Amino acid sequence: MPINWIASHLRAKRIAGKIESGQRSATRLPIIYLPGILGVKLYDRRHQAYIWGDYRGTLFRKPEHAGYALGEDDSVVASEVMHYFRIIPGVLDSLVTAELKHVLEHALGYREGRDLFFLGYDWRRDYRYVAERIERKIAEIRSAYGSRQQVILLGQSAANLAVRHLMRSGSEELRQSVAKWYAFGPTWQGTYNALKMLREGYYPAGQRFHGFSPEDTFTYPGCYQLLPREARMLSKSGELLADFDIYNADCWADYELGPASLKDNWSSKRAPLQAHLRSAKELGDALSGSDPREDRVPQTWFAGVRNQAVTAAVKHPGGALVSEAAIRAHAPQLAAQTLEAGDDHIPLRHLSQTPCGPLVASYDSIPFGESYVLIGRPKDHRAIINYQPNLEALAKDIAEVNHSA
């Protein structure tokens, strides 16, 4: 067993030791966990091979395998959650959802498939589609466990958009079926990282290996739905560009926001781009601010404040600057106007403007079982789910929810 697996089990057992016997309950409400981007394997049905899921798809993917772009004849299925990404067999794995799974098993007695369900979904698609998957899973659990059975929802990053959509558009009966909802790094107001992904693609292991090209991401409704809701563009002198509108396709051509090939194929690409943007704006408007229906569901948001996140893009020859590294390299004089404290994807302000409850920065004073925003210092956005103080707080909080059920 790789060393990091052993370390993960030991950390989980250490957390288990911190849960007092009085907190433990024989009742365990079923948990549904939704991973973030790249937390689900991509399987090529036609050639029966994983093209995303471990080192083989990254290093040895064959030309005849299905691509990552979405289309009507898409032969890629995404339904299996990726607990780990194998890098060197028997030596090194990157733990994705495995650490969370270990904590829930060791500390609270959960077992996958019995009362712990990891819901795979295609993150490339519309998050309204993902909301339908959640609703069906809740109905399936209530059918098996009883019509009054409550569940706990755990959402990572962008997956929380689907949960929020469901909590706002679903029935009151559906909302009452959720005992509590835990949102790790929810992207309520979007992220400039989505703009970067749409323009440059996403290559988790570097561009020498297989990844998601800009031409691929350009076809993903999910990426457009992660665009910053109130996007701003500054000139190199720091002036706000009043004519910039991220939901206007023509701005993408004017400010070179999309892939390099967009300009060469503008006549055929403009209409589908505008359709994606229009749909994304509709969902963004529906999910903005607070909503009394959603507020009735107890929830905890996990935030990060160790890094800097982009809050405005900068106009630049060859394409807008949309990442912290690019801004610091090419427009360092605008860092104070374009970067704010948060994790590396979203500023803390996105979670503190309309919080679900009090802002809590001390792990010793968490109001267990209540609604609150927990502000920690994980390494980055992706690490929020595996940050040990967060996992300990989550286990203790779920123990309290189960005890009160």
C-alpha positions as CSV (number, residue, x, y, z in Angstrom):
1,M,0.0,0.0,0.0
2,P,1.4,3.4,-0.9
3,I,2.7,5.5,2.0
4,N,0.1,8.2,1.5
5,W,-2.7,5.7,1.9
6,I,-1.3,4.5,5.2
7,A,-0.9,8.1,6.4
8,S,-4.5,8.8,5.4
9,H,-5.8,5.9,7.4
10,L,-3.7,7.0,10.4
11,R,-5.0,10.6,10.2
12,A,-8.6,9.3,10.0
13,K,-8.1,7.2,13.1
14,R,-6.7,10.2,14.9
15,I,-9.8,12.2,14.1
16,A,-11.9,9.2,15.2
17,G,-10.2,9.4,18.6
18,K,-11.2,13.1,19.0
19,I,-15.0,12.3,18.7
20,E,-16.3,11.8,22.2
21,S,-18.4,8.8,22.9
22,G,-21.4,11.0,23.8
23,Q,-21.3,12.4,20.3
24,R,-21.5,9.0,18.6
25,S,-24.9,7.8,17.5
26,A,-26.3,4.5,16.3
27,T,-28.2,6.5,13.7
28,R,-26.3,7.4,10.6
29,L,-28.1,9.5,8.1
30,P,-27.2,8.5,4.5
31,I,-24.6,10.8,2.9
32,I,-24.5,11.8,-0.7
33,Y,-21.2,13.2,-1.8
34,L,-20.7,15.1,-5.1
35,P,-17.1,15.6,-6.2
36,G,-15.7,18.6,-7.9
37,I,-14.2,19.0,-11.4
38,L,-12.0,16.0,-12.4
39,G,-13.3,14.0,-9.5
40,V,-15.1,11.6,-11.8
41,K,-13.5,9.1,-14.3
42,L,-14.1,9.4,-18.0
43,Y,-14.7,6.1,-19.8
44,D,-14.6,5.5,-23.5
45,R,-17.5,3.1,-24.1
46,R,-16.5,2.5,-27.7
47,H,-13.0,1.3,-26.9
48,Q,-13.6,0.2,-23.4
49,A,-10.9,2.3,-21.9
50,Y,-10.5,5.0,-19.2
51,I,-9.3,8.1,-20.9
52,W,-9.3,10.0,-17.5
53,G,-8.9,8.1,-14.3
54,D,-5.2,7.1,-13.9
55,Y,-1.8,7.4,-15.5
56,R,-2.7,5.2,-18.4
57,G,-5.2,7.6,-19.8
58,T,-2.8,10.5,-19.3
59,L,0.2,8.8,-20.8
60,F,-1.0,6.2,-23.1
61,R,-4.3,7.4,-24.6
62,K,-4.6,6.3,-28.2
63,P,-5.6,8.5,-31.1
64,E,-8.7,6.4,-31.8
65,H,-10.0,6.9,-28.3
66,A,-13.0,9.3,-27.9
67,G,-12.1,12.9,-27.3
68,Y,-13.0,15.1,-24.4
69,A,-15.2,17.4,-26.4
70,L,-19.0,17.2,-25.9
71,G,-21.1,16.3,-28.9
72,E,-24.3,14.5,-30.0
73,D,-22.4,11.3,-30.6
74,D,-20.3,11.6,-27.4
75,S,-19.2,8.1,-26.4
76,V,-17.7,9.1,-23.1
77,V,-19.5,8.2,-19.9
78,A,-18.8,9.9,-16.6
79,S,-20.4,8.0,-13.7
80,E,-17.6,6.5,-11.5
81,V,-16.2,8.7,-8.8
82,M,-12.4,8.8,-8.6
83,H,-11.3,8.1,-5.1
84,Y,-7.7,8.3,-6.2
85,F,-5.6,8.9,-9.3
86,R,-2.9,6.3,-9.7
87,I,0.5,7.8,-10.6
88,I,3.0,5.0,-10.0
89,P,1.4,1.6,-9.3
90,G,2.0,0.4,-5.8
91,V,4.1,3.4,-5.0
92,L,2.2,6.7,-5.3
93,D,-1.5,7.6,-5.7
94,S,-3.0,11.1,-5.6
95,L,-5.9,10.8,-3.1
96,V,-8.9,12.6,-4.4
97,T,-12.0,11.5,-2.3
98,A,-10.2,8.7,-0.5
99,E,-9.2,10.8,2.6
100,L,-12.8,12.0,3.1
101,K,-14.0,8.4,2.7
102,H,-11.5,7.2,5.3
103,V,-12.6,9.8,7.9
104,L,-16.3,9.0,7.5
105,E,-15.5,5.2,7.8
106,H,-13.1,5.3,10.7
107,A,-14.7,8.2,12.7
108,L,-18.4,7.6,12.1
109,G,-18.8,4.0,10.9
110,Y,-20.1,4.8,7.4
111,R,-19.6,2.3,4.6
112,E,-19.7,3.1,0.9
113,G,-22.8,1.7,-0.8
114,R,-24.6,1.2,2.5
115,D,-25.1,4.7,3.9
116,L,-22.3,6.6,2.0
117,F,-22.9,7.3,-1.6
118,F,-20.5,8.9,-4.0
119,L,-22.5,10.3,-6.9
120,G,-20.7,10.4,-10.2
121,Y,-21.7,12.9,-12.8
122,D,-20.3,14.5,-16.0
123,W,-18.9,17.8,-14.8
124,R,-18.6,19.0,-18.4
125,R,-22.4,19.2,-18.7
126,D,-25.1,21.7,-17.5
127,Y,-25.3,21.8,-13.7
128,R,-29.1,21.7,-13.9
129,Y,-28.5,18.1,-15.3
130,V,-26.4,17.4,-12.2
131,A,-29.3,18.6,-10.0
132,E,-31.6,16.1,-11.6
133,R,-29.1,13.3,-10.7
134,I,-29.1,14.4,-7.1
135,E,-32.9,14.5,-6.9
136,R,-33.1,11.0,-8.4
137,K,-30.5,9.7,-5.8
138,I,-32.5,11.2,-2.9
139,A,-35.6,9.6,-4.2
140,E,-33.8,6.3,-4.6
141,I,-32.6,6.4,-0.9
142,R,-36.0,7.4,0.4
143,S,-37.5,4.5,-1.6
144,A,-35.1,2.1,0.1
145,Y,-34.9,3.6,3.6
146,G,-38.4,5.0,4.0
147,S,-40.3,8.0,2.7
148,R,-39.4,10.2,5.7
149,Q,-35.7,9.4,5.5
150,Q,-33.4,12.5,5.6
151,V,-30.0,12.7,3.9
152,I,-26.8,14.7,4.3
153,L,-25.4,16.3,1.2
154,L,-21.6,17.0,0.8
155,G,-20.7,19.1,-2.3
156,Q,-17.2,20.0,-3.5
157,S,-16.5,23.2,-5.4
158,A,-18.7,23.6,-8.5
159,A,-21.0,20.7,-7.6
160,N,-22.6,23.0,-5.1
161,L,-24.2,25.0,-7.9
162,A,-26.3,21.9,-8.7
163,V,-27.2,21.5,-5.0
164,R,-28.2,25.2,-4.8
165,H,-30.3,25.0,-7.9
166,L,-32.1,21.9,-6.5
167,M,-32.7,23.6,-3.1
168,R,-34.2,26.7,-4.9
169,S,-36.2,25.0,-7.6
170,G,-37.3,21.8,-5.9
171,S,-40.3,21.1,-3.7
172,E,-40.6,21.8,0.0
173,E,-40.7,18.1,0.6
174,L,-37.3,17.7,-1.1
175,R,-35.8,20.5,1.0
176,Q,-37.1,18.8,4.2
177,S,-35.4,15.6,3.2
178,V,-32.0,17.3,3.6
179,A,-30.8,17.2,7.2
180,K,-27.7,19.3,6.4
181,W,-25.7,20.4,3.4
182,Y,-21.9,20.9,3.6
183,A,-20.4,22.9,0.8
184,F,-16.6,22.8,0.3
185,G,-15.4,25.9,-1.6
186,P,-18.8,26.7,-3.3
187,T,-18.4,28.8,-6.4
188,W,-21.5,30.9,-5.9
189,Q,-20.2,33.9,-7.9
190,G,-18.0,32.0,-10.4
191,T,-14.3,32.1,-10.8
192,Y,-11.8,33.6,-13.3
193,N,-10.2,30.1,-13.4
194,A,-13.2,29.1,-15.6
195,L,-12.2,31.9,-18.1
196,K,-8.7,30.6,-18.1
197,M,-9.9,27.1,-18.7
198,L,-12.0,28.2,-21.6
199,R,-9.1,30.0,-23.2
200,E,-6.2,27.8,-22.4
201,G,-7.7,24.4,-21.7
202,Y,-6.9,22.4,-18.6
203,Y,-3.8,20.1,-18.4
204,P,-3.6,18.7,-14.9
205,A,-0.2,17.0,-15.6
206,G,1.1,19.6,-17.9
207,Q,0.7,20.2,-21.6
208,R,3.1,17.4,-22.5
209,F,0.4,15.0,-21.4
210,H,-3.2,14.4,-22.4
211,G,-5.6,17.0,-21.0
212,F,-8.6,19.1,-21.9
213,S,-7.8,21.4,-24.8
214,P,-9.4,24.9,-25.2
215,E,-11.3,23.4,-28.2
216,D,-12.7,20.8,-25.8
217,T,-13.6,23.1,-22.9
218,F,-15.3,25.4,-25.4
219,T,-18.0,22.8,-25.8
220,Y,-18.7,22.4,-22.0
221,P,-21.8,24.1,-20.6
222,G,-20.4,23.5,-17.1
223,C,-17.4,25.8,-17.8
224,Y,-19.5,28.7,-18.9
225,Q,-21.7,28.3,-15.8
226,L,-18.5,28.8,-13.7
227,L,-17.7,32.2,-15.3
228,P,-17.5,35.1,-12.8
229,R,-21.0,36.5,-12.4
230,E,-19.9,40.1,-12.1
231,A,-16.8,40.0,-14.3
232,R,-14.8,43.2,-14.7
233,M,-12.0,44.1,-17.1
234,L,-9.4,46.8,-16.4
235,S,-7.1,48.6,-18.8
236,K,-3.3,48.5,-18.1
237,S,-3.7,51.9,-16.5
238,G,-6.3,50.5,-14.0
239,E,-9.4,52.0,-15.6
240,L,-12.6,50.0,-15.6
241,L,-13.7,49.1,-19.2
242,A,-17.4,50.0,-19.2
243,D,-18.2,48.2,-22.5
244,F,-16.9,44.8,-21.2
245,D,-19.7,42.2,-20.8
246,I,-18.6,38.6,-20.3
247,Y,-22.0,37.3,-21.4
248,N,-21.7,39.1,-24.8
249,A,-20.1,36.9,-27.4
250,D,-18.7,39.9,-29.3
251,C,-16.6,40.8,-26.2
252,W,-14.9,37.5,-26.5
253,A,-13.7,38.4,-29.9
254,D,-12.8,42.0,-29.0
255,Y,-10.8,41.0,-25.8
256,E,-9.5,37.6,-27.0
257,L,-11.1,35.6,-24.2
258,G,-11.6,32.3,-25.9
259,P,-9.2,29.8,-27.6
260,A,-6.8,31.1,-30.2
261,S,-8.8,29.3,-32.9
262,L,-12.0,31.3,-32.0
263,K,-11.1,34.2,-34.2
264,D,-10.3,32.1,-37.2
265,N,-13.7,30.3,-36.9
266,W,-15.8,33.2,-35.7
267,S,-18.6,32.9,-38.2
268,S,-19.4,29.3,-37.1
269,K,-18.5,29.7,-33.4
270,R,-20.3,32.9,-32.5
271,A,-23.8,31.5,-32.3
272,P,-23.0,28.4,-30.1
273,L,-20.8,30.7,-27.9
274,Q,-23.7,33.1,-27.4
275,A,-26.1,30.3,-26.6
276,H,-23.7,28.9,-24.0
277,L,-23.3,32.4,-22.5
278,R,-27.1,33.1,-22.5
279,S,-27.8,29.8,-20.7
280,A,-25.0,30.4,-18.2
281,K,-26.3,33.8,-17.3
282,E,-29.8,32.4,-16.8
283,L,-28.5,29.9,-14.2
284,G,-26.2,32.5,-12.7
285,D,-29.0,34.9,-12.1
286,A,-31.1,32.2,-10.5
287,L,-28.3,31.2,-8.1
288,S,-27.2,34.7,-7.1
289,G,-27.7,36.2,-3.6
290,S,-29.7,34.4,-1.0
291,D,-33.1,32.7,-1.2
292,P,-35.5,32.0,1.7
293,R,-36.3,28.5,0.4
294,E,-32.6,27.5,0.4
295,D,-32.0,29.2,3.8
296,R,-34.3,26.8,5.5
297,V,-31.8,24.0,4.8
298,P,-29.1,23.9,7.5
299,Q,-25.7,24.3,5.9
300,T,-22.0,24.9,6.4
301,W,-19.6,26.4,3.9
302,F,-15.9,25.7,4.0
303,A,-13.7,28.6,2.8
304,G,-10.0,29.2,2.3
305,V,-8.0,32.4,3.0
306,R,-4.4,31.4,2.5
307,N,-4.1,32.6,-1.1
308,Q,-5.0,35.3,-3.5
309,A,-7.9,35.0,-6.0
310,V,-8.6,37.1,-9.1
311,T,-11.5,39.6,-8.9
312,A,-10.9,41.4,-12.2
313,A,-9.2,40.7,-15.5
314,V,-6.7,43.0,-17.2
315,K,-6.7,43.9,-20.9
316,H,-3.5,42.7,-22.5
317,P,-2.2,42.2,-26.0
318,G,-2.7,38.6,-27.0
319,G,-5.4,38.0,-24.5
320,A,-6.7,39.2,-21.2
321,L,-4.8,38.4,-18.0
322,V,-7.1,36.2,-15.9
323,S,-4.8,34.4,-13.4
324,E,-2.8,35.6,-10.5
325,A,0.5,34.5,-12.0
326,A,-0.3,36.4,-15.3
327,I,-1.3,39.6,-13.5
328,R,1.8,39.6,-11.2
329,A,4.0,38.9,-14.3
330,H,2.5,41.4,-16.7
331,A,0.6,44.0,-14.6
332,P,2.0,43.9,-11.1
333,Q,0.9,47.5,-10.5
334,L,-2.7,46.3,-10.6
335,A,-2.4,43.5,-8.1
336,A,-4.1,45.5,-5.4
337,Q,-7.1,46.2,-7.7
338,T,-7.4,42.7,-9.1
339,L,-6.5,40.3,-6.3
340,E,-8.2,39.6,-3.0
341,A,-7.6,37.1,-0.1
342,G,-9.3,33.7,-0.5
343,D,-8.2,30.4,-1.9
344,D,-6.6,30.4,-5.4
345,H,-10.0,30.1,-7.1
346,I,-12.5,32.3,-5.2
347,P,-12.1,35.3,-2.9
348,L,-13.4,35.0,0.6
349,R,-15.8,37.9,-0.2
350,H,-17.8,35.6,-2.5
351,L,-18.8,33.6,0.6
352,S,-18.9,36.4,3.2
353,Q,-21.2,38.8,1.4
354,T,-24.4,36.7,1.9
355,P,-23.3,34.0,4.3
356,C,-25.4,31.1,5.4
357,G,-24.6,31.9,9.0
358,P,-21.9,33.4,11.2
359,L,-18.3,33.6,9.9
360,V,-16.2,31.3,12.1
361,A,-12.4,31.4,11.9
362,S,-11.6,29.3,15.0
363,Y,-12.0,25.6,14.9
364,D,-12.4,25.5,18.6
365,S,-15.6,27.6,18.6
366,I,-17.6,25.9,15.8
367,P,-21.3,25.9,16.5
368,F,-21.8,22.2,15.7
369,G,-25.0,21.4,13.9
370,E,-25.8,24.9,13.0
371,S,-25.3,27.0,9.8
372,Y,-22.0,28.8,9.5
373,V,-19.1,29.6,7.2
374,L,-15.8,28.0,8.4
375,I,-12.7,29.9,7.3
376,G,-9.5,27.9,7.3
377,R,-6.1,27.9,5.6
378,P,-6.0,24.9,3.2
379,K,-3.1,24.9,0.7
380,D,-5.4,25.8,-2.2
381,H,-9.0,25.4,-3.5
382,R,-8.6,21.7,-4.4
383,A,-7.2,20.9,-0.9
384,I,-10.2,22.3,1.0
385,I,-11.9,18.9,1.0
386,N,-8.8,17.1,2.3
387,Y,-7.6,19.8,4.8
388,Q,-7.3,17.9,8.1
389,P,-9.0,20.6,10.3
390,N,-11.9,20.6,7.9
391,L,-12.2,16.9,8.0
392,E,-12.2,16.8,11.8
393,A,-14.8,19.6,11.9
394,L,-16.9,17.8,9.4
395,A,-16.8,14.5,11.3
396,K,-17.7,16.2,14.6
397,D,-20.5,18.2,12.9
398,I,-22.0,15.1,11.2
399,A,-21.8,13.3,14.5
400,E,-23.9,16.0,16.1
401,V,-26.4,16.0,13.2
402,N,-26.8,12.2,13.5
403,H,-27.1,12.5,17.3
404,S,-30.0,15.0,16.8
405,A,-31.8,13.0,14.1
